[in-house]
Amino acid sequence: MNAALQAHGSPFLTFVLRAVTVTGYEQFFVALVLIVMFGINFRKGAILFQLIIWTAVATELCKEIANLPRPFWVSPEVQDLEVGTASGPGFDVMKGQGFLQTLPPEVVAAFRAQGGSPGFPSGHVASAAACWGGLGLLFDNRALRWATPFIVAVMAFSRMYLGRHFLADVLGGALVGSAALIIAYTVFRRLNFDKKMFDPENLIHAWRLPNLLFYSLQFLMPVILVLVTLLPPQLGGYMVGANFALLLSSLRGLPEGGDGALRRTARVCLAGLCFVLVALALSMSTQALGPAGGGPTASFLGGLLCSFAAIWGGLTLSRELGLYGKTA
């Protein structure tokens, strides 16, 4: 199917679908979460972050367990149009295979022996389903809820056309994203966790079940997953840094938001500036240190510092500059 899609493609279609697939990467989600958190509603932005980040965790775990190759790695007829090259060795055994057939064992074994970025399930599709469906639920927006399946379908098409995923990959991604939405709806709406996660009584250090559950999920679990190499260090760092910032913010009192468009825009820009400045400083430090400045630990700390700076730094600066009114 991937080869057939690319055979009927064009430079313009490739350009458009590359633009679509950009909305599935972390930079886009960082910007979106900061816009919602600082420009619209801080609490709902924090919940959106939890939904997106845990969907990403579930996707990464599934990728590590399945460990299946991507189309451009498998077939010589499929190019990786996202970067413009054919990166894999290609296997003649794949010729004539229908798109509903499973990959030959020798192909899977060769991929696992070489290593590389697994394809199943599609993180782009899972994140699109969780993100846009989550926004529709958080803001009770019927139009966005109805548009979510279309957005997910376009993302799935782009990933197949670009040679990054098989049909099974995008279907698996849609399933993971949908499951994340159902779980989030149950946890936040049915169990009222959207209120409990910001309640100081459930956040302070105490030997109570809600407190222990909060600290285990928000801080201990990401570190464990990183240590056992089931989660990319930077993603784990994003989780710990953002959760620590949200913890401190909740204990201090969360802003109610509101205000005019100018103040909202200024808050978003401040949070984004904090993220970018810390990211640039870390990048320069890594380059200066050379090989000694890289590695999983540096990646984890980098993600932690960037997410913490964006949320805590953006919130603190906004308050000091009088860009927020009351706190809840």
C-alpha positions as CSV (number, residue, x, y, z in Angstrom):
1,M,0.0,0.0,0.0
2,N,2.8,2.4,0.8
3,A,4.4,2.0,-2.6
4,A,1.1,2.5,-4.3
5,L,0.5,5.7,-2.4
6,Q,3.9,7.1,-3.3
7,A,3.5,6.0,-6.9
8,H,0.4,8.3,-7.2
9,G,2.0,11.2,-5.3
10,S,3.4,14.5,-6.3
11,P,5.9,17.1,-4.9
12,F,3.0,19.3,-3.8
13,L,1.3,16.4,-2.0
14,T,4.5,15.5,-0.3
15,F,5.0,19.1,0.8
16,V,1.4,19.2,2.3
17,L,1.7,15.8,4.1
18,R,5.1,16.7,5.5
19,A,3.4,19.8,7.0
20,V,0.7,17.6,8.4
21,T,3.2,15.2,10.0
22,V,5.0,18.1,11.7
23,T,2.0,18.5,14.0
24,G,2.8,15.1,15.5
25,Y,6.2,16.0,16.9
26,E,7.1,17.2,20.4
27,Q,7.8,20.8,19.4
28,F,4.2,21.2,18.2
29,F,2.7,19.7,21.3
30,V,5.0,21.8,23.6
31,A,3.7,24.9,21.9
32,L,0.1,23.8,22.0
33,V,0.2,22.9,25.7
34,L,1.7,26.2,26.6
35,I,-0.9,28.1,24.5
36,V,-3.7,26.2,26.3
37,M,-2.1,26.4,29.7
38,F,-1.1,30.1,29.7
39,G,-3.4,31.5,27.1
40,I,-6.7,29.8,27.8
41,N,-7.0,27.7,31.0
42,F,-4.1,26.6,33.2
43,R,-5.8,23.6,34.7
44,K,-7.1,22.3,31.4
45,G,-3.7,22.8,29.8
46,A,-2.2,20.7,32.6
47,I,-4.7,18.0,32.0
48,L,-4.0,18.1,28.3
49,F,-0.3,17.7,29.0
50,Q,-1.0,14.6,31.1
51,L,-3.2,13.1,28.4
52,I,-0.6,13.7,25.6
53,I,2.4,12.6,27.7
54,W,0.8,9.4,29.0
55,T,-0.4,8.5,25.4
56,A,3.2,9.0,24.3
57,V,4.4,6.7,27.1
58,A,1.9,4.0,26.2
59,T,3.0,4.3,22.5
60,E,6.7,4.0,23.4
61,L,6.0,0.9,25.5
62,C,4.1,-0.7,22.7
63,K,6.9,0.1,20.2
64,E,9.5,-1.5,22.5
65,I,7.4,-4.6,23.0
66,A,6.4,-5.1,19.3
67,N,9.7,-3.9,17.9
68,L,8.6,-4.0,14.2
69,P,10.2,-2.2,11.3
70,R,8.9,0.7,9.2
71,P,7.9,0.4,5.5
72,F,10.9,2.2,4.1
73,W,13.3,-0.2,6.0
74,V,11.4,-3.2,4.7
75,S,10.7,-2.6,1.0
76,P,13.0,-1.2,-1.7
77,E,10.0,0.3,-3.4
78,V,9.2,2.6,-0.5
79,Q,11.1,5.8,0.2
80,D,11.3,7.7,3.5
81,L,9.7,10.8,2.0
82,E,9.8,12.6,5.4
83,V,13.6,13.0,5.0
84,G,13.7,12.2,1.3
85,T,15.7,9.0,1.2
86,A,15.4,5.2,1.3
87,S,17.1,4.2,4.5
88,G,16.5,0.5,4.8
89,P,18.2,-2.5,3.1
90,G,15.0,-3.6,1.3
91,F,13.9,-7.2,1.0
92,D,12.8,-8.9,-2.3
93,V,10.7,-11.3,-0.2
94,M,8.2,-8.4,0.3
95,K,7.3,-8.2,-3.3
96,G,3.7,-9.3,-4.0
97,Q,2.8,-9.2,-0.3
98,G,-0.7,-7.9,0.4
99,F,-1.1,-5.1,2.9
100,L,-3.1,-7.4,5.2
101,Q,-0.4,-10.0,5.4
102,T,2.1,-10.0,8.3
103,L,5.8,-9.3,7.8
104,P,8.0,-12.4,7.1
105,P,9.8,-13.6,10.2
106,E,13.2,-13.2,8.6
107,V,12.5,-9.5,7.9
108,V,11.5,-8.9,11.5
109,A,14.5,-10.8,12.8
110,A,16.9,-8.8,10.6
111,F,15.4,-5.5,11.8
112,R,15.6,-6.5,15.5
113,A,19.2,-7.6,15.0
114,Q,20.2,-4.3,13.5
115,G,18.0,-2.1,15.8
116,G,16.4,1.2,14.8
117,S,13.2,3.1,15.3
118,P,10.2,0.7,15.6
119,G,7.1,1.5,13.7
120,F,4.2,-0.2,15.5
121,P,2.1,1.6,16.7
122,S,2.2,5.1,15.1
123,G,2.9,7.7,17.8
124,H,1.7,10.5,15.4
125,V,-1.7,8.9,15.1
126,A,-2.0,8.1,18.7
127,S,-1.1,11.6,19.8
128,A,-3.4,13.2,17.3
129,A,-6.3,11.2,18.6
130,A,-5.5,11.9,22.2
131,C,-4.7,15.6,21.7
132,W,-7.6,16.7,19.5
133,G,-10.1,14.4,21.1
134,G,-8.9,15.6,24.5
135,L,-9.3,19.2,23.6
136,G,-12.9,18.5,22.4
137,L,-13.7,16.9,25.7
138,L,-11.9,19.4,27.9
139,F,-13.7,22.4,26.3
140,D,-16.9,20.5,25.5
141,N,-16.5,21.5,21.9
142,R,-18.7,19.4,19.6
143,A,-17.2,20.7,16.4
144,L,-13.7,19.6,17.5
145,R,-15.0,16.2,18.7
146,W,-16.5,15.6,15.3
147,A,-13.4,16.8,13.5
148,T,-11.0,14.6,15.5
149,P,-11.6,11.4,13.4
150,F,-10.9,13.4,10.2
151,I,-7.7,14.9,11.7
152,V,-6.6,11.4,12.8
153,A,-7.4,10.0,9.3
154,V,-5.4,12.7,7.6
155,M,-2.4,12.1,9.9
156,A,-2.7,8.3,9.3
157,F,-2.7,8.9,5.5
158,S,0.4,11.2,5.8
159,R,2.3,8.6,7.7
160,M,1.6,5.9,5.2
161,Y,2.3,8.1,2.2
162,L,5.6,9.3,3.6
163,G,6.7,5.7,4.1
164,R,6.9,5.9,7.9
165,H,4.1,3.4,8.8
166,F,2.2,0.4,7.6
167,L,-1.6,0.3,7.7
168,A,-1.4,-1.8,10.9
169,D,0.8,0.8,12.5
170,V,-1.7,3.6,12.1
171,L,-4.6,1.4,13.1
172,G,-2.7,0.5,16.2
173,G,-1.9,4.2,16.9
174,A,-5.6,5.1,16.6
175,L,-6.4,2.3,19.0
176,V,-3.9,3.5,21.6
177,G,-5.1,7.1,21.3
178,S,-8.7,6.1,21.6
179,A,-8.0,4.0,24.6
180,A,-6.1,6.9,26.2
181,L,-9.2,9.1,25.6
182,I,-11.5,6.6,27.2
183,I,-9.3,6.2,30.3
184,A,-8.8,9.9,30.6
185,Y,-12.6,10.5,30.4
186,T,-13.1,7.9,33.1
187,V,-10.4,9.3,35.4
188,F,-11.0,13.0,35.0
189,R,-14.7,13.1,34.5
190,R,-16.2,10.1,36.2
191,L,-13.7,10.0,39.2
192,N,-13.3,13.8,39.4
193,F,-9.5,13.4,39.2
194,D,-9.4,16.8,37.4
195,K,-10.1,18.4,40.7
196,K,-8.2,16.0,43.0
197,M,-4.9,16.4,41.0
198,F,-4.8,20.1,42.0
199,D,-6.0,19.7,45.6
200,P,-3.2,20.6,48.0
201,E,-4.3,17.9,50.4
202,N,-3.5,15.2,47.8
203,L,-0.2,16.8,46.9
204,I,1.6,17.4,50.2
205,H,3.9,14.8,51.6
206,A,1.6,12.4,53.6
207,W,1.1,8.6,53.8
208,R,-2.3,8.7,52.2
209,L,-3.3,6.6,49.2
210,P,-4.1,9.6,46.9
211,N,-0.8,11.2,47.8
212,L,1.2,8.0,47.2
213,L,-0.6,7.4,43.9
214,F,0.2,10.9,42.7
215,Y,3.9,10.7,43.5
216,S,4.3,7.2,42.1
217,L,2.7,8.0,38.8
218,Q,4.1,11.5,38.4
219,F,7.7,11.0,39.5
220,L,8.7,7.4,40.3
221,M,7.1,5.7,37.3
222,P,8.9,7.9,34.6
223,V,12.3,7.4,36.2
224,I,11.8,3.6,36.4
225,L,10.7,3.4,32.8
226,V,13.8,5.4,31.7
227,L,16.1,3.2,33.8
228,V,14.8,0.0,32.2
229,T,15.1,1.7,28.8
230,L,11.4,1.4,28.0
231,L,11.1,5.2,27.8
232,P,13.3,7.7,26.0
233,P,15.2,9.8,28.6
234,Q,14.1,13.1,27.2
235,L,10.4,12.1,27.4
236,G,10.9,11.0,31.0
237,G,12.6,14.3,31.8
238,Y,9.7,16.2,30.3
239,M,7.3,14.3,32.6
240,V,9.2,14.8,35.8
241,G,10.0,18.4,35.2
242,A,6.5,19.4,34.2
243,N,5.0,17.4,37.0
244,F,7.3,19.0,39.6
245,A,6.4,22.5,38.2
246,L,2.7,21.6,38.4
247,L,3.1,20.4,41.9
248,L,4.7,23.6,43.1
249,S,2.1,25.7,41.2
250,S,-0.8,23.8,42.7
251,L,0.6,24.2,46.3
252,R,1.0,27.9,45.7
253,G,-2.4,28.4,44.1
254,L,-3.3,28.1,40.4
255,P,-4.2,31.2,38.4
256,E,-7.8,31.6,37.3
257,G,-6.9,32.9,33.9
258,G,-9.3,35.2,32.1
259,D,-7.9,38.7,31.3
260,G,-7.6,40.2,27.8
261,A,-5.9,38.9,24.7
262,L,-2.8,41.0,25.2
263,R,-2.1,39.5,28.7
264,R,-2.8,36.0,27.4
265,T,-0.4,36.4,24.5
266,A,2.3,37.8,26.8
267,R,2.0,34.9,29.2
268,V,2.3,32.3,26.3
269,C,5.4,34.2,24.9
270,L,7.0,34.2,28.4
271,A,6.5,30.5,28.9
272,G,7.8,29.8,25.4
273,L,10.8,32.0,25.9
274,C,11.7,30.2,29.1
275,F,11.6,26.9,27.3
276,V,13.6,28.1,24.3
277,L,16.3,29.8,26.4
278,V,16.9,26.8,28.6
279,A,17.0,24.5,25.6
280,L,19.5,26.8,23.8
281,A,21.7,27.0,27.0
282,L,21.7,23.2,27.3
283,S,22.5,22.7,23.6
284,M,25.4,25.1,23.9
285,S,26.7,23.3,27.0
286,T,26.4,19.9,25.3
287,Q,28.4,21.2,22.3
288,A,31.1,22.7,24.5
289,L,31.5,19.5,26.5
290,G,31.6,17.3,23.5
291,P,30.9,13.5,23.9
292,A,31.1,13.9,27.7
293,G,28.1,16.2,27.7
294,G,25.7,13.8,26.0
295,G,24.1,10.5,27.0
296,P,20.8,9.4,28.5
297,T,21.4,11.3,31.8
298,A,22.0,14.6,30.0
299,S,19.0,14.0,27.8
300,F,16.8,13.3,30.9
301,L,18.0,16.4,32.7
302,G,17.6,18.5,29.6
303,G,14.0,17.5,29.2
304,L,13.4,18.0,32.9
305,L,14.9,21.5,33.0
306,C,13.1,22.7,29.8
307,S,9.6,21.6,30.9
308,F,10.1,22.9,34.5
309,A,11.4,26.3,33.2
310,A,8.5,26.7,30.8
311,I,5.8,26.0,33.3
312,W,7.3,27.3,36.6
313,G,9.3,30.1,35.0
314,G,6.5,31.2,32.8
315,L,4.0,31.2,35.7
316,T,6.3,33.0,38.1
317,L,7.3,35.7,35.6
318,S,3.7,36.2,34.6
319,R,2.7,36.8,38.2
320,E,5.6,39.1,38.9
321,L,4.7,41.2,35.9
322,G,1.1,41.4,36.8
323,L,-0.2,39.3,33.9
324,Y,-2.5,37.3,36.1
325,G,-5.3,38.3,38.3
326,K,-6.7,36.1,41.0
327,T,-5.6,32.6,41.9
328,A,-7.9,29.7,42.7
